[in-house]
Amino acid sequence: MKKHTFKVSLLASAIGLASAPTIAADLRIDGFTSIVYGQALDKDELPSSGRFLGYDEKASFEPDSIYGVQFRSQLEDGLSVTGQIVGRGSEDFDAKVNWAYLSYELTDELTIHAGRQRIPFFIYSDFLDVGYAYTWISPPDEVYGLSGFDNMEGIKLEHYTDIADWTSRLSFLYGASSATLNSDGTVINIDSEDFWDLTWSLNRDWLTIHLTYSESQVSLDAFDVPATTINAILTGANPAFALTQEELNYLTTDNDKSTFMGVGVAGDWGKFFAAAEYTDINIDDSPTGKDRKSYYVMVGHRMGKTTLALTAAGQDSPNNEQSLAILDDPTNSAVLAGAVSAAPALAQVIGAYRGGYERTLFSYRTL
């Protein structure tokens, strides 16, 4: 799969002073935008959905183009507020509040943040939306594609300190997150409750190490209709064929435990640079893609105003064998096959549980 892209990035910054009768606040405003043109050059290599990373055979600016404005105001000693509004081409450029949180410095090394904020899953999480801050048009979707789970509403404790020659950044988050996606015209709601994350980043000269682990209870309504439909077909054929509650649990994602583990390493030696990250996402009893393992490795070379970079990325997201065993049960399979013969559209509903895949991609970039 090949994709032809170019990007123009713009940064606009302004610092002003806002005053109120009882409090004076320093206000900083930063703007950013990425205008990206892309097209899939070989339509025969497109997946069944007809799109790859948002692109199809028709040229488009929408999938990766983005604009945003970030506000930060120092309200008084130790207290500040941060907000960020972002509009994405993939969402019709509608402006949405990405961040909105208060920060208070408890000590010189310890800060508490409260509100909607970015989850530090990755090395580049802090400036994930600011495309000029890294080499790619956008970070590798195999690792960074979390379907809107980049942000959370809650509390974060962040501790900065020096350990020998290392700079340490340790953070703990607790809260919840939700996202609404539009997948080929189907609206999907994803909710994550009792979310917590522990992240530790270490930096020394040219080397950065990033470690993270999180847990949450996840609900995804994408499989509610398929599971209900399958159960209705089986029950209609014979009430004795009705699925048990345990079987329904394997066909739906409702308050299932999810874990996220990630490790990343980056090095920058001036002319040469490299980065690699690996993630493992597991959702108990998930209907499909139960245990998703992803990685990328990137190397690059700066030559004056030109930068060359090569990235290899891969992802393994296998089907859940327990979910497939329910569908492949001889009795269930025969009943469902008969239903599909009578109503071919049901094939897509049943096929939702066979969405596992494994892929490896290579990309290059010249700046």
C-alpha positions, 0 to 999 in steps of 0.5 A, a space after each residue: 500500500 502506497 500513500 502520497 502525501 505532503 504537509 504544510 505546518 504552521 505555528 502562530 504564537 502570541 503572549 498577552 496579559 489579561 486582567 480582572 478586578 481581583 486577579 491578573 493572569 498571563 495568557 499564552 496562545 499557540 496555534 498549529 495546523 497541518 494540511 495533508 493531501 493523500 491518496 491510495 495509489 493502488 485501489 486493488 490493495 485496499 481492504 474490504 472497507 475501501 479505505 486505508 488509514 482514511 484514504 481511498 483512490 480519490 485524493 483527499 485533504 481530510 484524513 490527516 489535516 488538522 488545526 488547533 489553538 492552545 490556551 494557557 493562563 497563569 492565574 496566580 502563584 502555582 495555579 494555571 489553566 490549560 485548554 486546547 481546541 482542535 478540528 480534524 479533517 476526519 471529523 469535518 473540521 468541527 472544533 472540539 475541546 481536546 483539553 481543559 484542565 487546571 494545574 497546581 504546583 504542590 511543590 517544586 517537583 510535584 504538580 496536580 492536574 484536574 480536568 480533561 487532559 492527554 494520557 501519556 501513553 507514548 513518547 510523543 503523546 504531549 504533542 500528538 496533534 502538532 505534526 511539525 514536532 515529529 518526523 511523520 505526517 502522523 505517528 504510526 497508526 499501528 501503535 498510536 491508533 487508539 480510536 479516540 482514547 488519547 484523552 481522559 477526564 480525571 486527576 493526574 499527579 506528576 512528579 519531576 526530579 533528577 536522578 543522578 544524570 537522568 531527568 525523571 518524569 513520573 505520573 499517575 492518572 485516575 479517571 474515565 474517558 469516552 469516545 464516539 466514532 463514525 465507522 463507515 456511517 455506523 456510530 460507535 460509542 466507547 466508554 472506559 471507567 475506573 481508568 488508571 495509568 502509571 507512566 515513567 519517562 527518563 531522559 539523559 542527554 540523547 536517550 529517552 526511555 518511556 514506560 507505561 501501564 494502565 487498566 480500565 473497564 471498557 464498554 463498546 456498543 459496536 457488538 451489541 446489535 450483532 450479538 442480539 441479532 445472532 441470539 435472536 436467529 438461534 432462538 427463533 430456530 429453536 429456543 434450546 439454541 439460545 446463547 447462555 450469558 457466558 456466550 453472550 459475554 464473549 460476543 459483546 464488550 460490556 464492562 470488560 477489563 482492559 490492560 495497556 502496556 507500552 515501552 518506548 526508546 528514542 535517541 537523537 545524536 544530531 544528524 542521526 535519530 531513531 525511535 521504537 515503541 511497542 504496545 500490548 492491549 488486552 481486553 478480557 472476553 473481547 469479541 475480536 482483537 482480544 490481544 493486540 500487539 503493535 510496534 514501530 521502528 524508525 531511523 532517520 538522518 538530517 542533511 541540512 534542511 532535508 531529513 530522510 526517515 524510514 519507518 517499519 510498523 506492524 500489528 497483530 490483532 487476532 480473532 478471539 478463539 472463544 468467540 469464533 468457537 460459538 459461531 463455528 459450533 456445528 448447530 449454530 453454524 448451520 442455523 446462521 448459514 441458513 439465515 444468511 442464505 435468506 438474508 445475505 446482509 446478515 453475513 456482514 453482521 456475523 462477519 464482524 467477529 472475524 476482524 482479526 488481522 496481521 500487517 507490517 508496513 514500511 514508509 519513508 519521508 523526506 522533508 
